[in-house]
């Protein structure tokens, strides 16, 4: 492979990685700030997932910069001797379109909506002691089984869902869901944010 082609590929990769590094950095700082945890996602990825992507892009960018310096060492030592002009206007146009396409792809996560999979819940720490139990909550469970599994009182669930206080603890959640129109995720959120009173 010709040296000029190696330089072009290396420089192009460095530009792409730098663009994505900036994009993921802005995304982590502004769109998924510290504390957003797993409840807020972009493209199904939470803050920690995007942080991992940001990290690996940074490692890749560093590697490309090392290769870039190696390939340009003589140029650095001898200063600038000049660079070749692009021979074709068509190639210049294709290059410009490619740069625009890459930029659009890199910026697209910033323009995508943030999906909050946990409704209005903002404090994840409340769910630490019940997270395993929450995943098992389904319509086949009765209110008393929910209480026994999670330690959350039946009266709390009834009050928060706006259900009659006279509802039997042996009534299944699925039946109540069909009758009163709430979602099972709502029950999981209530269990997660419940704090026992001393």
N, C-alpha and C positions, 0 to 999 in steps of 0.2 A: 504494500500500500504506500502511495506517495506521501511524503511528509506533509504537504499542503492539505491532503485529504484527512490525515490524522489530526492535524490542527483544527480543521473545520468541525470534525466529529466531536473532538474534545471540548472545543469552545461552545458548540451547540448544546452538548450535554450539561456543561457548567451553567449556561444560561437557563436551561429548563429547570435544573435542580434548584438554582437560586430563586427562580420565580415561585416554585412550589414551596420552598422554604419560607419565603416571605408570606405567601398566602396562608399556609398553615399556622404561622406565627400570629398573624392578624386574627385568624379564626379562633385560636386558643385564647388570645388576650381579650378580644372584644365580643365575639359571638358565643363562646363557651367559656366564660371566665371561671376562675377558681370557685368551687362550691357548686357548680352545675352538675357535677358527678355523672351518674348514669341516667338521670331523668330527662335531660335535654340531649338530643342527638341531631346530627346532620348526616344524611345518607345512612341512617341506622348506626352511626358511630358516635360514641360519647367522647367526652373530653380526654379521657385516658387513652382511648384508641387513636384519636387524632394526635395526642402527644407522642405516642409510639411512632406514628407515621412521620411526624416532624423530626424526631430523633434520627430515624434511619435515613431520611432525606439529607439531614445535616452531615451524617457520616459519609453518604455517597458524594455530597458536594465537596467535602474535604478531600476525599480520594481523587475526584476529578481535578481539583486544584493542584494537587501534588503532581498528577500526570501532566497537567497544563504547564506547570513550572519546568518539569523535566523536558518536555518537548520544546519549550521556548528558552532553554537555558542559554544557547548561543545568542539568541536575539536579546536576551536580558544583558548578557555580558557585553555585547557589541553595540548596545543601544538600538535604536530604531533604524533599520536600513531601508524601510519602505515596505509597502504591502501591495499585493497584486490587485488589479482592478477586476471587477466582475465583467466578464466578456459579453454576456448576453443580458439584454433587458428582460427577456422572458425568465431567465434564471433569477434575476433580481425580484421580479414580481412574485414568482413561486416562493422564494425565500420569505418575502414580506407576508404573503398569505399564510405560510407555515407558522411564522412568528405570531401572527394574530390568532390563529387557531389554538396554538399552545397557550397563549395568554388567556384566551376565553375559557379554555378548559381549566386552567389554574385558578381563575377568579370565580368560576361557577359555584363552588361550595359557599363562597361568601354571599352569593345572591340567592341561595336556596333557603327555604323556610326551616326554622328550628322546630322540630317535633318534640313535644313534651309527652312522653309515654306514661307519666305518672299523674296526669290531671293537674290539680292545683298544689300538689305536694311539693314543698321546697326544702324540707329538712330530712335528709336521708338518714341521719343518725337515729331517728326514732324507730327505724325498722330493724336495727341490728339484731335484737333479741328474738324477732319474730319472722325474719326473712325466709327461713326454711319452711315454717308453718304457712306462710302466705302463699307459697307456690302450690300448696296442696288444697287451697280453698277452692271449692267448686260447688255446683248446684246440688249435688247429692248429699251435701253436708247439712245437718240440722243446726239450728242456733245453739243448742246445748253442746253439740260436738265442736262447733266453732269455739265456744267458750272454753271447753276442756283442752282443746289443742293449743289455743293462743293465750289463754288467760284474760281475754277481753270479755267483760260482762255483757250479757244479753241485753240489759237495759240500755247500755251505751250504744250498741249497734242499732237497736230499735229507735232510739232518740235521734241518732245521726242520720238514719235513713228516712226518718219521718213516718215510721210505722206505728200502728196502734200499740199501746203499752200492754194490751190484753193478748197480744200475739203469743201463741204457745211456743215454748222453747224447743219443742219437738218438731216444729214446722221446718221443712227443708228450704234452704236458700233458693233453690231453683223455682220452687212454687211461689215464694215471695217475690222473686225477680219477675216472674211472668205476671203476677198480680199487680205489682206496684211500679214496674218499669225501670228499675235501677240496673246498673251493670255490675258484674262480679268484680271488676277492677275497682269499683268504688268501695266494695267491702274490704278488699285487700289494702287499699289506701287507708281506710279507717283503722284497720288492725295495725298498720305500720305506724300511724301517728298517735296511737293510744298511749297515754301516760297514766299509770296507776296513781291515784291520790293517796297520800299517807294519812 
